[in-house]
Amino acid sequence: MIDLYTWMTPNGRKASIMLEEIGLPYTVHPIDITEGAQHHLDFLKISPNNRIPAIVDHDTGITMMESGAILLYLADKTGMLLPSEKKARWKAIEWLMWQMGGIGPMLGQAHHFLQFNQGKSEYAEERYATEAERLYGVLDRRLADVEYLAGGYSVADIATWPWISRFEWQRIHMDVYPNVKCWYVSMAERPAVLRGYHVPEKASDIPMP
């Protein structure tokens, strides 16, 4: 049994979608970040960086924070969603790291300035809107050649998709990125993605372009 500590954010949804895809049983512990629950001492013992998601695997005694590390841990544990063949494996890791280093932090800043702090900084709004468009361009070009980021469905797609699900916050028009749109809709139709999106609870439907 795995304990999942999470909330309804892109990073949180990575872990719940992954758990749904691999079919491991898990118990959800909501960490309401809007109320500051991530700063509680009990949670800090599990996630020293006071960020969700985090997991405790009672089979192994391993506690894990950071969404990318959690995806890799679960893939390694089950032998699923990370190729075993060397070249394909590193391709999946490469695109997972692209999400961790680009999509996550940059789109997070787009949310901060474009969605929640409009008018605070014209420079920041332009900077992160431009970077969001650049990243979508990278994603669209990649998906012109392959069905999924690493060729086959993998942790790279699971890591990236929840951030793209907030395309409206990023002021992105999906019709400009037809390959992203096709990939996004296809993933949204996966039963495990749908279930994982609504963990720890259903707040809204999956946004559709």
N, C-alpha and C positions, 0 to 999 in steps of 0.2 A: 504494500500500500504506500502511496506517495501523498504527502501533504503539500498542497499548492497554496501559496500565499500570493494573492493577486488582486487586481482591480481592473476596471474597464478602460484600459489604455492600450495603445498598440503593443507596447512591450509585454503587458500582462496577457494579451490575447495570443501572442506567440506561443507561450507555454501551454495555455489551455487548448489551443488548436493542435499543437504537437501531441499532447496527451490523448486527445480524441482520435487523432490519426493512428497512433500506435496501439491504442486500445488498452493501455494500462489503467487499472483502477486508481482513482485518486479522490482525496477529500479536499474540498475547497474551503479556504479560510479567507474571507474577504478582508482586505486591508484598505479601509476607506481613506484614500490620500487627501480627499477634500476636507477631512476632519483631522488630519495630521496623524493618523494611526501608524504611518510608516516610521514615526519617531518614538514610538513606545519602546521601552527597554526590552520587553519580551521579543519584539520583532527584530530589534537590533542584534540580538544574540544569533538570530538566523541570517540576517542580511546586514552585515556591518556598514554597508554603504547606504542604509535606510532607503532602499529602492525596491519596488516590486518589478518582476516576480521573484520568488524564491521557492525552493522546494526542499523537503526533507524526505529522503528515500529510506523507509524503515527496513527494507530488505538488506541494504548495505550499510546503513548508518551514515551515509553521506548527505551533507547539507550543501546546497548549491545556490548561489546568487548569480545575477547577471544573465539576461535572457539568452544571449548567444551561447554562453557556457552551458546553460540548461538544455538548449536544443542539442548541442553536441553530446552532452552526457546521456540524454535519453536516446539519441540515435545509437550511441555506442552500447548502451545497455541492452537495446532490443535488436540491433542489427538492421534497423529500418531507417529509411529516408536519408541515408548517407551512403553513397556507393562504396563498395569494397575495392573495386578496381582503382588503382593508384591515380591515374590521370583524371578519371571522373570524380573521384573523391576530392582531389585538390581543386577541381573546378567548382564543386559545390561549396567548399570552404572559402574559395576566393570570392564568390558572390555573397556568401554569408558575411564575410568581412567587409565587403562593399556596403552592405546594409548597415552594419554596425558603425562604420566610420563615416558614412555619407547620408544615406536615407534617414536613419534615426535622428542623429543630432541636428542635421540641417533642416529637415522637415519639422522637427520639434521647435526650432527657432522660428520657422514660418508660422507655426501655430501661435507662438507667443506674441509675435508682432502683428500678424495679419488678422488673427481671429480674436485675440484677447486684449490687445493694446494698440488698436488702430489710432493713428494720429500722434503717438508718442515719439516716433522717430521715422521720418520719411526715408532717411538713409537705410535704416534697418529693414523697413518694409520692402524697399526696392532690392536690397541685397539678397534677402532670403526668398523673395518671390522669384528673382532671377535664378538663384541656385536651385530652387524647386523645379523650375522649368528645365534647367540643364540636366538635373538628375532624371527627370522623366524622359528626357531625350535619350540618355544613356540606356535606360530601361527599355524604351521603345525600340531602339536599334538592336539591342540584344534579343528581344523577343521577335524581331523580324526573322531571325535565323533559327530559333529554337522554340519549342512549345513551352518549356519551363527554363528557368534561369541557368540551371546546370545541365540542361538537356532533358533529363527526367525529373519528375517531381521530387523535391528534396527540402531539407531544412532551409535552404536559401529562399525558396518561395514562401515558406511558412513565416520566415522572419520579415520578409519585405511586404507581403500582402496587407497586414494590419495597418501599416503606415499609409499605404495607398488608399485604404478605405476612408481616410480623412481628406480625400482630394478636394472636397468643397472648402475645408478650412485653409487649404493651400492655394486657393483661387486657380485651380487647374481645370481646364476644359478637356475632358477626356477624348472628345472627338479629334483633338489635335494629335493624340497619341493612340492610333487605332490598335496597335499591337498590345499596348498596355491594357487598353479597354477590353480586348478579347480575353486576354489572360486573367484579368481581374474578375470578369463576369464568370468565366469558367471556374475559377477557384471559389467564388461566392456560392456556386451551385453544389459544391462538395458537402455532403452531410456533416462530415467532421468539422469543416470550417464553420458551418452554420452553428453547430452545437458549441464549438469553442468560442465563437464570437460572443455568445450570450452568457459567458462566465465572468463574474460570479452571479450575474442576474441579467435579464433582458432590459436594457435601457432604451433601445430603439432598434428598428430594423436595420439591416445592412444597407448602407447607402448604395444606390445603383445609378450609374451614369445614364 
